[in-house]
Every structure is written in structure tokens, then in C-alpha cells.
Amino acid sequence: MDDPHANFKAEVACYTAADPMPALRNLSVETGIPVDSLVRYVLVKWTASGSEALLSMGPIVFEQMRQHIARAEAAGDDSARLKAYESLRHMVSWLAQSV
């Protein structure tokens, strides 16, 4: 419950349910670019893109952030707000590594 990587782990579980390889193989055939080069491109672009990476994961991450705040405000006490702050701090720290 206090796992600072819980949100990331949930996203990994969600996004690894699909197999990206058929799309990459098709793109490779269409462009003539080897699959391993496309995989490297995707990984480097995502990790180096900063704001693009943040925007691409925005809907899920921002909803999780909103939920932390909503729970804290519903509880209405400093303890809940501190817990939300701590969760948000971990999320922002993780997102900053993408920038």
C-alpha cells in the first residue's frame, strides 16, 4: 500500500498486456528500418523526450494524482493531506526522471 512505485507497476501491468511487436514488424516492412532499430528509437525517444513522455502518459498519471488529492480532501485532515503529498512527491519524482 505504501509502495512508491505502485502506480508505475500498475501501468506496466496495463501496457504489457498488448504485444507491440506486430506493429513494429509492420512498420519495419513499410519503412525498411530494422525492428531492433525501431525498438531502440521508441525507447530512446520516450526516455529522452521529457514533456512528450509526460503528455503521453498524462491521462492515467493525472487521474491518479487527482485521486490522491480527492481522497485527502475528503478526509479533511492534515494526516491525509500529508499522505497525499507523499504519494504525489513520489509520482512527480518519477515523472521528473522522464524529463
Gaussian input, Z-matrix of N, CA and C with variables (Angstrom, degrees):
# hf/3-21g

backbone

0 1
 N
 C     1     B1
 C     2     B2     1     A1
 N     3     B3     2     A2     1     D1
 C     4     B4     3     A3     2     D2
 C     5     B5     4     A4     3     D3
 N     6     B6     5     A5     4     D4
 C     7     B7     6     A6     5     D5
 C     8     B8     7     A7     6     D6
 N     9     B9     8     A8     7     D7
 C    10    B10     9     A9     8     D8
 C    11    B11    10    A10     9     D9
 N    12    B12    11    A11    10    D10
 C    13    B13    12    A12    11    D11
 C    14    B14    13    A13    12    D12
 N    15    B15    14    A14    13    D13
 C    16    B16    15    A15    14    D14
 C    17    B17    16    A16    15    D15
 N    18    B18    17    A17    16    D16
 C    19    B19    18    A18    17    D17
 C    20    B20    19    A19    18    D18
 N    21    B21    20    A20    19    D19
 C    22    B22    21    A21    20    D20
 C    23    B23    22    A22    21    D21
 N    24    B24    23    A23    22    D22
 C    25    B25    24    A24    23    D23
 C    26    B26    25    A25    24    D24
 N    27    B27    26    A26    25    D25
 C    28    B28    27    A27    26    D26
 C    29    B29    28    A28    27    D27
 N    30    B30    29    A29    28    D28
 C    31    B31    30    A30    29    D29
 C    32    B32    31    A31    30    D30
 N    33    B33    32    A32    31    D31
 C    34    B34    33    A33    32    D32
 C    35    B35    34    A34    33    D33
 N    36    B36    35    A35    34    D34
 C    37    B37    36    A36    35    D35
 C    38    B38    37    A37    36    D36
 N    39    B39    38    A38    37    D37
 C    40    B40    39    A39    38    D38
 C    41    B41    40    A40    39    D39
 N    42    B42    41    A41    40    D40
 C    43    B43    42    A42    41    D41
 C    44    B44    43    A43    42    D42
 N    45    B45    44    A44    43    D43
 C    46    B46    45    A45    44    D44
 C    47    B47    46    A46    45    D45
 N    48    B48    47    A47    46    D46
 C    49    B49    48    A48    47    D47
 C    50    B50    49    A49    48    D48
 N    51    B51    50    A50    49    D49
 C    52    B52    51    A51    50    D50
 C    53    B53    52    A52    51    D51
 N    54    B54    53    A53    52    D52
 C    55    B55    54    A54    53    D53
 C    56    B56    55    A55    54    D54
 N    57    B57    56    A56    55    D55
 C    58    B58    57    A57    56    D56
 C    59    B59    58    A58    57    D57
 N    60    B60    59    A59    58    D58
 C    61    B61    60    A60    59    D59
 C    62    B62    61    A61    60    D60
 N    63    B63    62    A62    61    D61
 C    64    B64    63    A63    62    D62
 C    65    B65    64    A64    63    D63
 N    66    B66    65    A65    64    D64
 C    67    B67    66    A66    65    D65
 C    68    B68    67    A67    66    D66
 N    69    B69    68    A68    67    D67
 C    70    B70    69    A69    68    D68
 C    71    B71    70    A70    69    D69
 N    72    B72    71    A71    70    D70
 C    73    B73    72    A72    71    D71
 C    74    B74    73    A73    72    D72
 N    75    B75    74    A74    73    D73
 C    76    B76    75    A75    74    D74
 C    77    B77    76    A76    75    D75
 N    78    B78    77    A77    76    D76
 C    79    B79    78    A78    77    D77
 C    80    B80    79    A79    78    D78
 N    81    B81    80    A80    79    D79
 C    82    B82    81    A81    80    D80
 C    83    B83    82    A82    81    D81
 N    84    B84    83    A83    82    D82
 C    85    B85    84    A84    83    D83
 C    86    B86    85    A85    84    D84
 N    87    B87    86    A86    85    D85
 C    88    B88    87    A87    86    D86
 C    89    B89    88    A88    87    D87
 N    90    B90    89    A89    88    D88
 C    91    B91    90    A90    89    D89
 C    92    B92    91    A91    90    D90
 N    93    B93    92    A92    91    D91
 C    94    B94    93    A93    92    D92
 C    95    B95    94    A94    93    D93
 N    96    B96    95    A95    94    D94
 C    97    B97    96    A96    95    D95
 C    98    B98    97    A97    96    D96
 N    99    B99    98    A98    97    D97
 C   100   B100    99    A99    98    D98
 C   101   B101   100   A100    99    D99
 N   102   B102   101   A101   100   D100
 C   103   B103   102   A102   101   D101
 C   104   B104   103   A103   102   D102
 N   105   B105   104   A104   103   D103
 C   106   B106   105   A105   104   D104
 C   107   B107   106   A106   105   D105
 N   108   B108   107   A107   106   D106
 C   109   B109   108   A108   107   D107
 C   110   B110   109   A109   108   D108
 N   111   B111   110   A110   109   D109
 C   112   B112   111   A111   110   D110
 C   113   B113   112   A112   111   D111
 N   114   B114   113   A113   112   D112
 C   115   B115   114   A114   113   D113
 C   116   B116   115   A115   114   D114
 N   117   B117   116   A116   115   D115
 C   118   B118   117   A117   116   D116
 C   119   B119   118   A118   117   D117
 N   120   B120   119   A119   118   D118
 C   121   B121   120   A120   119   D119
 C   122   B122   121   A121   120   D120
 N   123   B123   122   A122   121   D121
 C   124   B124   123   A123   122   D122
 C   125   B125   124   A124   123   D123
 N   126   B126   125   A125   124   D124
 C   127   B127   126   A126   125   D125
 C   128   B128   127   A127   126   D126
 N   129   B129   128   A128   127   D127
 C   130   B130   129   A129   128   D128
 C   131   B131   130   A130   129   D129
 N   132   B132   131   A131   130   D130
 C   133   B133   132   A132   131   D131
 C   134   B134   133   A133   132   D132
 N   135   B135   134   A134   133   D133
 C   136   B136   135   A135   134   D134
 C   137   B137   136   A136   135   D135
 N   138   B138   137   A137   136   D136
 C   139   B139   138   A138   137   D137
 C   140   B140   139   A139   138   D138
 N   141   B141   140   A140   139   D139
 C   142   B142   141   A141   140   D140
 C   143   B143   142   A142   141   D141
 N   144   B144   143   A143   142   D142
 C   145   B145   144   A144   143   D143
 C   146   B146   145   A145   144   D144
 N   147   B147   146   A146   145   D145
 C   148   B148   147   A147   146   D146
 C   149   B149   148   A148   147   D147
 N   150   B150   149   A149   148   D148
 C   151   B151   150   A150   149   D149
 C   152   B152   151   A151   150   D150
 N   153   B153   152   A152   151   D151
 C   154   B154   153   A153   152   D152
 C   155   B155   154   A154   153   D153
 N   156   B156   155   A155   154   D154
 C   157   B157   156   A156   155   D155
 C   158   B158   157   A157   156   D156
 N   159   B159   158   A158   157   D157
 C   160   B160   159   A159   158   D158
 C   161   B161   160   A160   159   D159
 N   162   B162   161   A161   160   D160
 C   163   B163   162   A162   161   D161
 C   164   B164   163   A163   162   D162
 N   165   B165   164   A164   163   D163
 C   166   B166   165   A165   164   D164
 C   167   B167   166   A166   165   D165
 N   168   B168   167   A167   166   D166
 C   169   B169   168   A168   167   D167
 C   170   B170   169   A169   168   D168
 N   171   B171   170   A170   169   D169
 C   172   B172   171   A171   170   D170
 C   173   B173   172   A172   171   D171
 N   174   B174   173   A173   172   D172
 C   175   B175   174   A174   173   D173
 C   176   B176   175   A175   174   D174
 N   177   B177   176   A176   175   D175
 C   178   B178   177   A177   176   D176
 C   179   B179   178   A178   177   D177
 N   180   B180   179   A179   178   D178
 C   181   B181   180   A180   179   D179
 C   182   B182   181   A181   180   D180
 N   183   B183   182   A182   181   D181
 C   184   B184   183   A183   182   D182
 C   185   B185   184   A184   183   D183
 N   186   B186   185   A185   184   D184
 C   187   B187   186   A186   185   D185
 C   188   B188   187   A187   186   D186
 N   189   B189   188   A188   187   D187
 C   190   B190   189   A189   188   D188
 C   191   B191   190   A190   189   D189
 N   192   B192   191   A191   190   D190
 C   193   B193   192   A192   191   D191
 C   194   B194   193   A193   192   D192
 N   195   B195   194   A194   193   D193
 C   196   B196   195   A195   194   D194
 C   197   B197   196   A196   195   D195
 N   198   B198   197   A197   196   D196
 C   199   B199   198   A198   197   D197
 C   200   B200   199   A199   198   D198
 N   201   B201   200   A200   199   D199
 C   202   B202   201   A201   200   D200
 C   203   B203   202   A202   201   D201
 N   204   B204   203   A203   202   D202
 C   205   B205   204   A204   203   D203
 C   206   B206   205   A205   204   D204
 N   207   B207   206   A206   205   D205
 C   208   B208   207   A207   206   D206
 C   209   B209   208   A208   207   D207
 N   210   B210   209   A209   208   D208
 C   211   B211   210   A210   209   D209
 C   212   B212   211   A211   210   D210
 N   213   B213   212   A212   211   D211
 C   214   B214   213   A213   212   D212
 C   215   B215   214   A214   213   D213
 N   216   B216   215   A215   214   D214
 C   217   B217   216   A216   215   D215
 C   218   B218   217   A217   216   D216
 N   219   B219   218   A218   217   D217
 C   220   B220   219   A219   218   D218
 C   221   B221   220   A220   219   D219
 N   222   B222   221   A221   220   D220
 C   223   B223   222   A222   221   D221
 C   224   B224   223   A223   222   D222
 N   225   B225   224   A224   223   D223
 C   226   B226   225   A225   224   D224
 C   227   B227   226   A226   225   D225
 N   228   B228   227   A227   226   D226
 C   229   B229   228   A228   227   D227
 C   230   B230   229   A229   228   D228
 N   231   B231   230   A230   229   D229
 C   232   B232   231   A231   230   D230
 C   233   B233   232   A232   231   D231
 N   234   B234   233   A233   232   D232
 C   235   B235   234   A234   233   D233
 C   236   B236   235   A235   234   D234
 N   237   B237   236   A236   235   D235
 C   238   B238   237   A237   236   D236
 C   239   B239   238   A238   237   D237
 N   240   B240   239   A239   238   D238
 C   241   B241   240   A240   239   D239
 C   242   B242   241   A241   240   D240
 N   243   B243   242   A242   241   D241
 C   244   B244   243   A243   242   D242
 C   245   B245   244   A244   243   D243
 N   246   B246   245   A245   244   D244
 C   247   B247   246   A246   245   D245
 C   248   B248   247   A247   246   D246
 N   249   B249   248   A248   247   D247
 C   250   B250   249   A249   248   D248
 C   251   B251   250   A250   249   D249
 N   252   B252   251   A251   250   D250
 C   253   B253   252   A252   251   D251
 C   254   B254   253   A253   252   D252
 N   255   B255   254   A254   253   D253
 C   256   B256   255   A255   254   D254
 C   257   B257   256   A256   255   D255
 N   258   B258   257   A257   256   D256
 C   259   B259   258   A258   257   D257
 C   260   B260   259   A259   258   D258
 N   261   B261   260   A260   259   D259
 C   262   B262   261   A261   260   D260
 C   263   B263   262   A262   261   D261
 N   264   B264   263   A263   262   D262
 C   265   B265   264   A264   263   D263
 C   266   B266   265   A265   264   D264
 N   267   B267   266   A266   265   D265
 C   268   B268   267   A267   266   D266
 C   269   B269   268   A268   267   D267
 N   270   B270   269   A269   268   D268
 C   271   B271   270   A270   269   D269
 C   272   B272   271   A271   270   D270
 N   273   B273   272   A272   271   D271
 C   274   B274   273   A273   272   D272
 C   275   B275   274   A274   273   D273
 N   276   B276   275   A275   274   D274
 C   277   B277   276   A276   275   D275
 C   278   B278   277   A277   276   D276
 N   279   B279   278   A278   277   D277
 C   280   B280   279   A279   278   D278
 C   281   B281   280   A280   279   D279
 N   282   B282   281   A281   280   D280
 C   283   B283   282   A282   281   D281
 C   284   B284   283   A283   282   D282
 N   285   B285   284   A284   283   D283
 C   286   B286   285   A285   284   D284
 C   287   B287   286   A286   285   D285
 N   288   B288   287   A287   286   D286
 C   289   B289   288   A288   287   D287
 C   290   B290   289   A289   288   D288
 N   291   B291   290   A290   289   D289
 C   292   B292   291   A291   290   D290
 C   293   B293   292   A292   291   D291
 N   294   B294   293   A293   292   D292
 C   295   B295   294   A294   293   D293
 C   296   B296   295   A295   294   D294

   B1=1.4513
   B2=1.5218
   B3=1.3262
   B4=1.4556
   B5=1.5254
   B6=1.3228
   B7=1.4552
   B8=1.5293
   B9=1.3341
   B10=1.4623
   B11=1.5317
   B12=1.3178
   B13=1.4599
   B14=1.5285
   B15=1.3134
   B16=1.4703
   B17=1.5250
   B18=1.3219
   B19=1.4609
   B20=1.5285
   B21=1.3188
   B22=1.4607
   B23=1.5263
   B24=1.3205
   B25=1.4607
   B26=1.5293
   B27=1.3269
   B28=1.4648
   B29=1.5249
   B30=1.3273
   B31=1.4603
   B32=1.5236
   B33=1.3295
   B34=1.4675
   B35=1.5286
   B36=1.3146
   B37=1.4684
   B38=1.5229
   B39=1.3171
   B40=1.4676
   B41=1.5228
   B42=1.3202
   B43=1.4618
   B44=1.5263
   B45=1.3201
   B46=1.4571
   B47=1.5278
   B48=1.3092
   B49=1.4698
   B50=1.5251
   B51=1.3301
   B52=1.4648
   B53=1.5274
   B54=1.3103
   B55=1.4651
   B56=1.5340
   B57=1.3416
   B58=1.4686
   B59=1.5289
   B60=1.3265
   B61=1.4594
   B62=1.5322
   B63=1.3348
   B64=1.4753
   B65=1.5322
   B66=1.3086
   B67=1.4673
   B68=1.5241
   B69=1.3339
   B70=1.4631
   B71=1.5279
   B72=1.3294
   B73=1.4715
   B74=1.5332
   B75=1.3329
   B76=1.4690
   B77=1.5259
   B78=1.3235
   B79=1.4627
   B80=1.5236
   B81=1.3161
   B82=1.4580
   B83=1.5292
   B84=1.3200
   B85=1.4648
   B86=1.5348
   B87=1.3342
   B88=1.4654
   B89=1.5215
   B90=1.3287
   B91=1.4629
   B92=1.5212
   B93=1.3266
   B94=1.4583
   B95=1.5175
   B96=1.3161
   B97=1.4678
   B98=1.5288
   B99=1.3463
   B100=1.4711
   B101=1.5378
   B102=1.3287
   B103=1.4677
   B104=1.5253
   B105=1.3408
   B106=1.4691
   B107=1.5240
   B108=1.3272
   B109=1.4671
   B110=1.5284
   B111=1.3207
   B112=1.4675
   B113=1.5218
   B114=1.3241
   B115=1.4685
   B116=1.5222
   B117=1.3238
   B118=1.4684
   B119=1.5322
   B120=1.3302
   B121=1.4659
   B122=1.5323
   B123=1.3274
   B124=1.4677
   B125=1.5223
   B126=1.3268
   B127=1.4671
   B128=1.5208
   B129=1.3232
   B130=1.4678
   B131=1.5198
   B132=1.3228
   B133=1.4675
   B134=1.5244
   B135=1.3297
   B136=1.4624
   B137=1.5273
   B138=1.3193
   B139=1.4634
   B140=1.5155
   B141=1.3328
   B142=1.4613
   B143=1.5208
   B144=1.3151
   B145=1.4622
   B146=1.5205
   B147=1.2972
   B148=1.4648
   B149=1.5071
   B150=1.3207
   B151=1.4601
   B152=1.5201
   B153=1.3361
   B154=1.4595
   B155=1.5201
   B156=1.3268
   B157=1.4663
   B158=1.5197
   B159=1.3139
   B160=1.4668
   B161=1.5175
   B162=1.3229
   B163=1.4575
   B164=1.5216
   B165=1.3279
   B166=1.4619
   B167=1.5101
   B168=1.3179
   B169=1.4513
   B170=1.5093
   B171=1.2958
   B172=1.4507
   B173=1.5041
   B174=1.3237
   B175=1.4570
   B176=1.5227
   B177=1.3093
   B178=1.4622
   B179=1.5230
   B180=1.3173
   B181=1.4604
   B182=1.5197
   B183=1.3259
   B184=1.4583
   B185=1.5245
   B186=1.3217
   B187=1.4679
   B188=1.5273
   B189=1.3228
   B190=1.4614
   B191=1.5311
   B192=1.3125
   B193=1.4688
   B194=1.5380
   B195=1.3327
   B196=1.4676
   B197=1.5226
   B198=1.3408
   B199=1.4591
   B200=1.5265
   B201=1.3317
   B202=1.4680
   B203=1.5274
   B204=1.3142
   B205=1.4712
   B206=1.5259
   B207=1.3314
   B208=1.4754
   B209=1.5277
   B210=1.3372
   B211=1.4754
   B212=1.5251
   B213=1.3228
   B214=1.4679
   B215=1.5226
   B216=1.3167
   B217=1.4627
   B218=1.5271
   B219=1.3345
   B220=1.4649
   B221=1.5221
   B222=1.3304
   B223=1.4701
   B224=1.5253
   B225=1.3228
   B226=1.4602
   B227=1.5155
   B228=1.3247
   B229=1.4646
   B230=1.5284
   B231=1.3200
   B232=1.4600
   B233=1.5243
   B234=1.3148
   B235=1.4575
   B236=1.5275
   B237=1.3174
   B238=1.4708
   B239=1.5253
   B240=1.3297
   B241=1.4680
   B242=1.5262
   B243=1.3079
   B244=1.4626
   B245=1.5327
   B246=1.3175
   B247=1.4623
   B248=1.5368
   B249=1.3383
   B250=1.4642
   B251=1.5198
   B252=1.3303
   B253=1.4669
   B254=1.5215
   B255=1.3167
   B256=1.4632
   B257=1.5361
   B258=1.3234
   B259=1.4606
   B260=1.5263
   B261=1.3270
   B262=1.4631
   B263=1.5260
   B264=1.3118
   B265=1.4579
   B266=1.5264
   B267=1.3304
   B268=1.4667
   B269=1.5303
   B270=1.3285
   B271=1.4600
   B272=1.5276
   B273=1.3236
   B274=1.4627
   B275=1.5204
   B276=1.3181
   B277=1.4698
   B278=1.5129
   B279=1.3227
   B280=1.4627
   B281=1.5178
   B282=1.3474
   B283=1.4560
   B284=1.5179
   B285=1.3260
   B286=1.4646
   B287=1.5169
   B288=1.3088
   B289=1.4615
   B290=1.5166
   B291=1.3226
   B292=1.4695
   B293=1.5113
   B294=1.3113
   B295=1.4770
   B296=1.5074
   A1=111.43
   A2=117.10
   A3=120.35
   A4=111.49
   A5=117.38
   A6=122.01
   A7=109.03
   A8=118.64
   A9=120.09
   A10=112.75
   A11=117.27
   A12=121.48
   A13=112.36
   A14=117.35
   A15=121.62
   A16=111.98
   A17=117.61
   A18=120.28
   A19=110.61
   A20=116.04
   A21=120.32
   A22=110.20
   A23=117.10
   A24=120.88
   A25=111.27
   A26=116.35
   A27=120.25
   A28=110.38
   A29=117.35
   A30=120.32
   A31=111.31
   A32=117.21
   A33=120.52
   A34=109.09
   A35=117.10
   A36=120.77
   A37=110.79
   A38=117.00
   A39=121.60
   A40=111.38
   A41=116.53
   A42=120.24
   A43=113.51
   A44=118.97
   A45=119.79
   A46=112.03
   A47=117.12
   A48=120.39
   A49=110.61
   A50=117.33
   A51=121.46
   A52=109.50
   A53=115.66
   A54=121.59
   A55=108.53
   A56=117.98
   A57=120.04
   A58=113.51
   A59=117.12
   A60=120.37
   A61=114.15
   A62=120.80
   A63=117.83
   A64=112.30
   A65=117.15
   A66=119.91
   A67=110.79
   A68=117.03
   A69=119.77
   A70=111.01
   A71=117.27
   A72=119.78
   A73=110.58
   A74=116.80
   A75=120.37
   A76=110.94
   A77=116.68
   A78=120.98
   A79=110.45
   A80=116.31
   A81=121.21
   A82=110.78
   A83=116.05
   A84=120.41
   A85=110.28
   A86=116.53
   A87=121.04
   A88=113.21
   A89=117.50
   A90=120.99
   A91=113.84
   A92=116.50
   A93=119.66
   A94=113.14
   A95=116.81
   A96=121.72
   A97=107.83
   A98=118.13
   A99=119.67
   A100=112.03
   A101=115.49
   A102=121.29
   A103=111.22
   A104=118.19
   A105=119.07
   A106=111.41
   A107=117.73
   A108=120.22
   A109=110.77
   A110=116.57
   A111=119.85
   A112=111.66
   A113=116.85
   A114=120.72
   A115=109.60
   A116=116.44
   A117=120.01
   A118=110.53
   A119=116.93
   A120=121.50
   A121=111.08
   A122=115.91
   A123=120.27
   A124=110.50
   A125=117.13
   A126=120.58
   A127=111.76
   A128=117.23
   A129=119.85
   A130=110.61
   A131=117.93
   A132=120.66
   A133=110.57
   A134=116.66
   A135=119.69
   A136=111.15
   A137=117.40
   A138=119.33
   A139=112.46
   A140=117.92
   A141=120.39
   A142=113.27
   A143=117.59
   A144=119.16
   A145=114.79
   A146=118.81
   A147=120.24
   A148=112.74
   A149=117.04
   A150=120.39
   A151=111.85
   A152=118.55
   A153=119.36
   A154=110.92
   A155=116.66
   A156=119.96
   A157=109.94
   A158=116.36
   A159=120.36
   A160=110.60
   A161=117.21
   A162=120.20
   A163=112.08
   A164=117.14
   A165=118.94
   A166=112.34
   A167=117.94
   A168=118.75
   A169=111.66
   A170=116.45
   A171=122.92
   A172=117.27
   A173=119.45
   A174=118.86
   A175=113.90
   A176=117.77
   A177=120.69
   A178=110.42
   A179=116.38
   A180=120.85
   A181=110.92
   A182=116.81
   A183=118.84
   A184=112.02
   A185=117.86
   A186=120.10
   A187=110.40
   A188=117.33
   A189=120.14
   A190=110.28
   A191=116.98
   A192=120.40
   A193=109.98
   A194=115.99
   A195=120.51
   A196=110.83
   A197=116.70
   A198=120.26
   A199=111.64
   A200=117.59
   A201=120.09
   A202=110.17
   A203=116.16
   A204=120.77
   A205=110.68
   A206=117.22
   A207=120.90
   A208=111.36
   A209=117.09
   A210=119.73
   A211=110.94
   A212=116.12
   A213=119.84
   A214=110.93
   A215=116.35
   A216=119.62
   A217=111.21
   A218=116.82
   A219=119.89
   A220=110.77
   A221=116.58
   A222=120.25
   A223=109.86
   A224=115.83
   A225=120.83
   A226=116.03
   A227=118.39
   A228=118.09
   A229=110.69
   A230=114.94
   A231=120.18
   A232=112.80
   A233=117.39
   A234=120.82
   A235=110.77
   A236=116.60
   A237=121.02
   A238=110.27
   A239=116.56
   A240=119.78
   A241=110.69
   A242=117.22
   A243=120.55
   A244=110.48
   A245=116.84
   A246=120.54
   A247=109.91
   A248=117.40
   A249=121.15
   A250=110.61
   A251=116.01
   A252=119.82
   A253=110.22
   A254=116.41
   A255=120.77
   A256=110.55
   A257=117.26
   A258=120.83
   A259=110.87
   A260=116.71
   A261=120.98
   A262=111.20
   A263=116.88
   A264=121.10
   A265=110.29
   A266=116.91
   A267=120.58
   A268=111.07
   A269=116.52
   A270=120.13
   A271=111.12
   A272=116.70
   A273=120.65
   A274=110.60
   A275=116.64
   A276=120.77
   A277=110.51
   A278=116.62
   A279=120.53
   A280=110.25
   A281=117.55
   A282=120.90
   A283=111.89
   A284=116.87
   A285=120.76
   A286=111.75
   A287=117.14
   A288=120.11
   A289=111.02
   A290=117.51
   A291=121.77
   A292=111.63
   A293=116.50
   A294=120.08
   A295=110.49
   D1=-34.13
   D2=179.39
   D3=-99.39
   D4=22.10
   D5=179.95
   D6=-71.98
   D7=115.52
   D8=-178.66
   D9=-67.03
   D10=-11.47
   D11=-179.28
   D12=-106.75
   D13=11.54
   D14=-175.92
   D15=-59.23
   D16=-43.05
   D17=-179.07
   D18=-64.89
   D19=-42.55
   D20=178.90
   D21=-63.35
   D22=-43.49
   D23=179.63
   D24=-62.17
   D25=-37.86
   D26=177.89
   D27=-65.76
   D28=-40.45
   D29=177.88
   D30=-66.75
   D31=-40.08
   D32=177.79
   D33=-59.80
   D34=-45.40
   D35=179.14
   D36=-60.91
   D37=-40.74
   D38=-179.29
   D39=-67.95
   D40=-50.46
   D41=-173.53
   D42=-77.46
   D43=-19.70
   D44=178.73
   D45=-88.13
   D46=1.91
   D47=176.14
   D48=-71.92
   D49=-24.11
   D50=179.17
   D51=-101.52
   D52=150.89
   D53=178.55
   D54=-100.37
   D55=114.35
   D56=-178.85
   D57=-79.81
   D58=-11.75
   D59=-172.59
   D60=-62.41
   D61=-40.16
   D62=177.37
   D63=-58.38
   D64=-42.28
   D65=178.90
   D66=-65.09
   D67=-40.64
   D68=179.53
   D69=-68.13
   D70=-37.90
   D71=177.28
   D72=-64.73
   D73=-42.69
   D74=177.66
   D75=-62.64
   D76=-43.09
   D77=178.14
   D78=-63.17
   D79=-37.81
   D80=177.77
   D81=-62.41
   D82=-45.04
   D83=179.32
   D84=-63.03
   D85=-43.98
   D86=-177.89
   D87=-67.57
   D88=-36.52
   D89=-173.41
   D90=-101.27
   D91=-18.74
   D92=-174.96
   D93=78.84
   D94=9.21
   D95=178.14
   D96=-90.14
   D97=129.78
   D98=179.49
   D99=-59.07
   D100=145.39
   D101=-179.01
   D102=-55.21
   D103=-43.44
   D104=-178.04
   D105=-62.93
   D106=-32.36
   D107=176.46
   D108=-69.73
   D109=-38.92
   D110=177.45
   D111=-64.84
   D112=-41.65
   D113=178.17
   D114=-61.37
   D115=-46.50
   D116=179.20
   D117=-61.66
   D118=-43.17
   D119=177.94
   D120=-56.37
   D121=-49.73
   D122=-179.09
   D123=-59.28
   D124=-46.77
   D125=-178.12
   D126=-65.11
   D127=-45.88
   D128=-178.85
   D129=-67.63
   D130=-43.60
   D131=179.69
   D132=-60.22
   D133=-44.64
   D134=-178.75
   D135=-64.82
   D136=-46.04
   D137=-175.84
   D138=-74.71
   D139=-24.69
   D140=-176.94
   D141=-100.24
   D142=-5.73
   D143=-170.42
   D144=-82.84
   D145=-12.36
   D146=176.54
   D147=60.64
   D148=-105.88
   D149=-174.09
   D150=-63.42
   D151=-32.90
   D152=176.43
   D153=-62.32
   D154=-42.18
   D155=178.39
   D156=-63.40
   D157=-42.99
   D158=178.88
   D159=-61.58
   D160=-44.42
   D161=-179.51
   D162=-66.69
   D163=-37.15
   D164=-177.99
   D165=-69.10
   D166=-28.01
   D167=177.57
   D168=-100.79
   D169=5.00
   D170=-175.55
   D171=-49.10
   D172=-56.28
   D173=-172.66
   D174=-55.34
   D175=-43.61
   D176=-179.04
   D177=-71.41
   D178=-49.55
   D179=-176.48
   D180=-63.99
   D181=-45.73
   D182=-178.60
   D183=-65.67
   D184=-34.50
   D185=175.83
   D186=-65.80
   D187=-40.41
   D188=177.26
   D189=-63.56
   D190=-41.05
   D191=178.71
   D192=-63.59
   D193=-43.66
   D194=179.42
   D195=-60.62
   D196=-39.44
   D197=-180.00
   D198=-65.39
   D199=-39.25
   D200=177.02
   D201=-59.65
   D202=-45.39
   D203=-179.54
   D204=-66.25
   D205=-44.50
   D206=-179.15
   D207=-60.49
   D208=-42.74
   D209=178.84
   D210=-63.42
   D211=-41.22
   D212=-179.70
   D213=-65.71
   D214=-42.74
   D215=-179.73
   D216=-68.34
   D217=-35.69
   D218=178.04
   D219=-65.49
   D220=-38.04
   D221=178.53
   D222=-70.29
   D223=-37.26
   D224=173.76
   D225=70.92
   D226=21.75
   D227=177.75
   D228=-129.53
   D229=163.52
   D230=-175.86
   D231=-64.01
   D232=-32.84
   D233=179.35
   D234=-62.86
   D235=-44.68
   D236=179.21
   D237=-66.82
   D238=-38.87
   D239=178.55
   D240=-66.31
   D241=-38.66
   D242=178.06
   D243=-65.77
   D244=-39.93
   D245=177.59
   D246=-63.74
   D247=-42.42
   D248=177.70
   D249=-63.99
   D250=-42.85
   D251=177.78
   D252=-57.92
   D253=-45.22
   D254=-178.63
   D255=-62.43
   D256=-42.35
   D257=177.56
   D258=-64.02
   D259=-45.23
   D260=179.11
   D261=-64.66
   D262=-37.46
   D263=178.84
   D264=-60.80
   D265=-43.77
   D266=178.16
   D267=-63.93
   D268=-41.98
   D269=-179.20
   D270=-64.84
   D271=-45.39
   D272=-179.98
   D273=-64.66
   D274=-39.72
   D275=176.83
   D276=-60.08
   D277=-44.00
   D278=179.58
   D279=-65.70
   D280=-44.24
   D281=179.20
   D282=-62.99
   D283=-36.30
   D284=-179.52
   D285=-63.15
   D286=-25.74
   D287=177.92
   D288=-70.24
   D289=-18.36
   D290=178.04
   D291=-84.28
   D292=-13.87
   D293=-175.39
   D294=-85.96

